[in-house]
Amino acid sequence: MAEAHPVGFQWVMEAKKRGAKVFHVDPRFTRTSALADTYLPIRAGTDIALLGGVVRYILENQLDFREYVLAYTNAANIVSEQFADTEDLDGLFSGYNPDTGSYDHASWQYDGQEGNATVRGTGKERDSASGLEHESHGEPVPARAPRDETLQHPRCVYQILKRHFSRYTPEMVARVCGIPEERFLELARAWTENSGRERTGALVYSVGWTQHSVGVQYIRTGSIIQTLLGNMGRPGGGILALRGHASIQGSTDIPTLFNLLPGYLPMPHHADHPTFDEWVDSIRHPGQKGFWGDSRAFAASLLKAYWGDAATPENDFCYGYMPRMTGDHGTYQQVLNMIDGRVKGYFLLGQNPAVGSAHGRAQRLGMANLDWLVVRDLFMIESATFWKNGPEVATGEIVPEECRTEVFFLPAASHVEKEGTFTQTQRLLQWREKAVDAPGDARSELWFFYHLGRVLREKLAGSTQRRDRALLDLAWDYPTHGPHAEPSAEAVLKEINGYEVATGRPLGVFTEARDDGSTAIGCWIYSGVYADGVNQAARRRPRHEQDWVAAEWGWAWPANRRTLYNRASADPDGRPWSERKKYVWWDPDAGEWTGYDVPDFEKTKPPSYRPPEGASGPAALAGDDPFIMQGDGKAWLYAPGGVLDGPLPTHYEPAESPMRNPLYGQQANPTRKIYEHPINRMNPSPPEPHSQVFPYVFTVSRLTEHHTAGGMSRTVPRLAELQPEMFVEVSPELAGEVGLAHLGWAHLISGRAVIEARVLVTDRLTPLRVDGRIIHQVWLPYHFGTEGLVTGDSANDLFGITLDPNVLIQESKVGTCDIRPGRRPTGPSLLDLVGDYQRRAGMTPDRKVPVVTTDAAGGDDAAGSTDEQSAAAHQDGEPHA
Amino acid sequence: MGLKTFIQGWPVYRQLTGTDPLGRGAAAQSPRSAGLTARTETADGMARSVCPYCAVGCGQRVFHSGGQVTQIEGDPDSPISRGRLCPKGSASKSLVTSPLRQTKVRYRRPYATEWEDLDLDVALDMIADRILAARAETWEDVDEQGRPLNRTLGISSLGGATLDNEENYLIKKLFTAMGALQIENQARI
């Protein structure tokens, strides 16, 4: 955090000054470690084992915040007797289908509700990254589940959790993660001692947690701990994602993503959502508890904002115009489709996949096989010059005279040359004023897309093609100003906020949304950002003139709430858990919720409220159900649905690992998204043979002085000078083992690429004693490429493509490699070196990566039993039988 | 110059007797530095902005004169950043005023070995033509069971996390109306 979000880290330091204990877990010692109380080096990709150890420590010692857990979580819920745990099935849950590599969720449901499951093992949800829809709400569940408030029932969530994590002992944590027992216990003690009525603890993570084939389950494990300890919805608590781009939260809320529409409405699927009613009902689940009951109004209002006058209740608001998903249309599938010649044109809008995405070679070869490419950026980036300066030009794989891709580079306006809002990492929108005009041809995306739409519509005027109706009927009349006819960002913000169609009056809050066409709302969760016709995101009341919540600086979604689910900061009766941690509470005299923040609850619903029989939507939430976007108003320790790779987190090894999984026969996530494409060869891992060809673990992250793929930092002289060269950090022990010299050169080899880097020998990296052997990890920054003031090989070239099944994020924080002294070969001989490693590792083009590595599933492709594989496991010093 | 003036002009004397015991302000001033004015004081205007790098959302004050950015500083009013900026945020004036920034449209013909120039309007028109051609070539009306698809898988887009909400909104709206489903950004990466 001190490295990549330094200014945010000042608040960790403030907390430390006030007595907080700071723990830092990272494969590499960083500036954060230097300022933390305790640093725990960890083997990359094993955080679930560490966190699972903390869960076990809490449960074995009964250190959970019992009153909070009983009232606000599903700990007491009783799960179906059909459910079987990974403890029973050697690393698989019940319902696994080896043919599709996915789960049927029926047996995961609560007792007697097996028929409620929405996922029946088709893998469709994985392809559409449906987990992302849960950014704002949970999976549907029946409001009433059988419960045992004594937590003694053997199938209640509490007991299942206890059994599931029973083997995640301090010894096992040491064996899997390489963290000594006493260091682990120090963390577990501090975390539990600093949680409860009087104290709260916060968990902060970034893409070091998400970019894994089990990324979502990392966060789930963190949320189980924070829920057991009562740290959710309370001041000083929570799970805080530090996101890496100025408005990456905004581009998730108002998604430039294939599977979502604004406000986490799902993009329609051809089979599930042929009609408007089926689409809406799949979101609101008729009879469901909670605020998603109103989603018909949100959906109708979005279509009304898109198609204006053409959208009427009679024509289902032009729902028939919406494009439909049929499967995985994510960025990695797209790139493989480009290589296969199925994509004609590609827009790059301030993103540089040639450096920033996993498997850079696949990215560049994909771009070299397009009809046309449009790059909009501030600087000439690698993704615009792959045909000229890319590594594949050096190897002869791309020959400019033979590369047909037509490339348009259009200069973009910078953040000071346009006005608009960014949404920062805690859902806070801040409006930027424009300072100066953009130079030359540089334009905002607002300008480019508004005028592109205008030109397209002009060209199509009079078209009778059915496919053109959606463009011709589009509400696309934004006011413009200035010599370049710049569209008004404020007018777009007003549309995002939503307005009453008849009067144009901006809506004040999303509960004003209607499903009869009388309201138009571009993004319902942002309703209120333009309340009263005032740009609330532009508010900048100085921090000295308001309290610590600073509610009058910018505007946070939803409804300017700064801490989500803050009803949980009060006890079931509405009283603060403690004076020290009071935040939002029930004022019985005024008959309303009050406090420092906007209450995340219906303002006048008393704690004693109990829903009448048959209630649905918000009215079905009791006065002590704080998690109002969940179908049952509860925080979920156990997820009966919605998480595709299991109702509970389980330690799996990364897709590429030098080790056999010490916990289960199942080696890696059995539901991970695998792309079997000739270009995407994955390094073998146990129990497959030849994993020793790639004996070292590598991980990547950011430097303070650079930003992502380098387009905004390797081009800036001051930053380029501070970090001028690609390097690799290795421990003195590894340097000795391989023969690497400090400040000399090394090259790293994976089954995809070879890259070179200068060597930094440092004890910031520690060889880890794991499961009876030593694992060496190396670290690389991923900022470098061939353009800019400082250049170097791209670390992301080393990665293959394997994705988390829930949200389709790639595993690009851990992989295996070899490292050798000296510079890499150049020209075609570079390909020979990769080919040599592929041959030695048995990575033939027709090889299938084994998905199931335990016999427990009973599937055809269960592996792990051949002599060769046993021999390989033995050779790796792995005792697992 | 009298002795008294000489002594009073001596920085150590001013440091010991004046309001600046640490010698980091008035005591250390030379007549030249005393006569200087900060460019933030003489700026034509100041825009309240936000840092363009990570998602912490630090406040920036962007000072400008004659249509040029002259200084970017942390905004001390911000409850998020309290006036601080990291090395990247501090370098953002260099970012926006960089001579390396591209200010002209560049065009690479198929099979060409070099860039050439192109007018922005022409580029916009050519891109629109290519979109329409890609849609015509790859359009899918319905699936094999006759259910609507309304889409093209011939067009892809990547990026959005560095852009404004308003921009992402228009991008999603236009691409959706075009039937272009394959939109992605850094949030997936």
Interface residues (C-beta under 8 A of the other chain):
Chain A: A4 H5 P6 V7 G8 Q10 A129 Q211 L242 R243 G244 H245 A246 S247 I248 Q249 G250 S251 T252 D253 I254 P255 T256 L257 F258 L261 P262 M267 H270 A271 P274 Y306 G320 Y321 M322 P323 R324 M325 T326 H329 G330 T331 Q334 N337 M338 R342 V343 K344 G345 Y346 F347 L348 L349 G350 Q351 P353 G356 S357 A358 D371 W372 V374 R376 D377 L378 F379 M380 A384 W387 K388 P400 E401 E402 C403 R404 T405 E406 V407 F408 F409 L410 P411 S414 H415 V416 E417 K418 G420 T421 F422 T423 Q424 T425 L428 L429 Q430 R432 E433 K434 A435 V436 D437 P439 G440 D441 A442 R443 S444 E445 L446 F448 F449 Y450 H451 L452 G453 V455 L456 K459 L460 R466 R467 A470 L471 L474 W476 P487 A489 V492 L493 E495 I496 G522 C523 Y526 A538 R540 R541 P542 R543 H544 Q546 W548 A550 W553 G554 T704 E705 H706 H707 T708 M712 S713 T715 V716 P717 R718 L719 L722 G788 L789 V807 L808 I809 Q810 S812
Chain B: G45 M46 A47 R48 S49 V50 C51 P52 Y53 C54 A55 V56 G57 C58 G59 V62 F63 H64 G67 Q68 V69 I72 D75 P76 D77 S78 P79 I80 S81 R82 R84 L85 C86 P87 K88 G89 A91 S92 S94 L95 V96 S98 L100 R101 Q102 T103 K104 V105 R106 Y107 R108 R109 P110 Y111 A112 T113 W115 L118 L120 A123 L124 D125 M126 I127 A128 D129 R130 I131 L132 A133 A134 R135 E137 T138 W139 D141 D143 R147 P148 L149 N150 R151 L153 G154 I155 S156 S157 L158 G159 G160 A161 T162 L163 D164 N165 E166 E167 N168 Y169 L170 I171 K172 K173 L174 T176 A177 M178 G179 A180 L181 Q182 I183 E184 N185 Q186 A187 R188 I189
